[in-house]
Amino acid sequence: MQRRIYDIAGKSKMRVVGLMSGTSADGVDAAIVEISSRKVRLLAFDTFSYPAVLRRRILDLCRPESARLDDICHYNFVLGEVFADAVIKLCSKSCISLSSIDLIGSHGQTIYHQPSGKRYGGRTIRSTLQIGEPSVIAQRTGVTTVADFRPRDMAAGGEGAPLVPYADYVLFSIRSPQDKHKRLTRAVQNIGGIANVTFLPAGCAQDDIIAFDTGPGNMVIDGIMNLITGGKKRRDTGGKMAARGTVNKRLLGELLRHPFFRRRPPKSTGREEFGADFAERIYRRAGRKGLADADIVATVTALTARSTAQAYRRFLSPMPDELILCGGGSHNYTLVEMLHAEMPDVKMLSTGDFGISVDAKEAVSFAILAWATIKGMTNNIQAATGAKKPVILGKIVPA
């Protein structure tokens, strides 16, 4: 077993599958990437949507009032099978031999995340839980799998999130003295269910990175759309409904008083703070104010844009020269326009401008994290998570 891991780690060029399922629980993003030194090339990508029934079951697991212990146990293994199927299907679809894959990196599906922790034995214990059993993935695919990245950072005193800043550093930092653009400062802004930023100062080293969750990304928008349409629509495709509405400045101001926005980094959040309960409270409050549906959607879209921009102004200095967008929110054109209006002097780009589609970026990140783990490289960013020391993330399940 040790020899097998050693052989993988010794490869100068590695073919890795990254697997990701985010807080929106839409499905599995799978990316096949080739990594050599610090060069990363995306070979194939696809999203494998969860069936509606499975998605509902996953979301039930994310809420303490509806989660059952037997279901958590069961769906941990169900998702292991689903994740393994995603690897096999992507290889088949892209005509890449499964036997050519050296490694799999799986984020799993987060069902609960407690970065602030609870007291036990006179200490504050932070915790997190991701399901999607990696032993099943390794067994079904025959590929060594790295998974469960968050707990080791928490064991070192961190919040276990955000994890992608290491990958952002590998992909987008400008470190070469020969690079004529070496003075550029970049921010990589992911807009998934939750929005998070990685700040890469010009010429930065790993210790110079700042990263944190800025607040809700698509999560509140999706929750409001679900309520407005009675479950018929789960997202505001392209931001079309928000574009028809008017932002209610009073409601927006009330929402921006949420204590998370004032909290200094390192910080992370999730469905526990900005999930269905939060959306339902907004919907009731907006109803009492007599807001039209489109105005509610416009206002929560502005919440994502304004909270992101405020986080930059409060916690980042200087403002970035380039903002590189990724995640599903990059397809919400109204949201992107609002972001640009909030930060008119910042050049807006996307990861697609660097050869990685906005939808593939998170899956690619977990391929990079798995690569670093198997190489024995520390891959948490202390300034991002608050960990007391650099650690090697993840658990390795040999094929």
C-alpha angles and dihedrals in degrees: 000000000000090000091054092053090044091053092052092046091051095059115112090205120036132187109214134179116214119202125195137172114178137206091278089063093214097143146291120310110205125189130179111208136176114221125191121166099320097328115112124191123186110222102173141354139181141157119230108202121219115242110255093250093052092048091052090050091051093050089049088056090055093061118072092213093058104029117107124198093228091051093050089052093047099045092047086068095036090058090046087060092045092050092048090050089053091057093047094046094048092051091049094045094048095042091240114141114243088219089063092063111101100185145004124213114197125186091189124205117301111222098168135011125183107179093162091053135203131263120261128160092353093306136097109242117199118204145179136181128208122176131200103102109241092202088065091049092051093045097048096043101034088227126124107251132206116198146145095059100167104064097065091056090049090050086057091054099267133125093245090238151125096028103168097074090089090057091045088054091052094046106036114017116109109222106148115107087211093059108106088208095053092120093064118114113209137195120198108207118194116194108193124132084308121031121229136176134210113200115205112188116208110284092000127177121213091267091056095062120113118196137162145140110277094198136265119004114176096336100092093038090052092046092052092047089052091052095044094050098038091245096311093113126035099186144024097248110220090349090278097146093045089052090059093051137074122235112245102223095197095054091043090054091051092051093049089061089074106129093233092071093058095046113107121237141291087074140135135183142179148167090322090072105022104026134107096310091055092048091049092053090051092048092052092046092049090049091055088052091051095240120169117239094252091051091054091051091046091051096051089045087054088049090063093045097044096043090050093050093044090052089055092050094045102042110019128070128214105020110248123264090216131028112201113201128205139157132062093299088069087076091057099092094187090055092048090050090050091051091051091049090052092050106026095163095055118091110237118219136155134223085252087073086064098047099266118103117235089242095051098048098091094047090048088052092058091049088056092047091051091048091053091047095052088047090055094244123146107245110177119098107225095202089054100048102024093238116163093226141012112266141178108254129219143026121269120223109189118221 
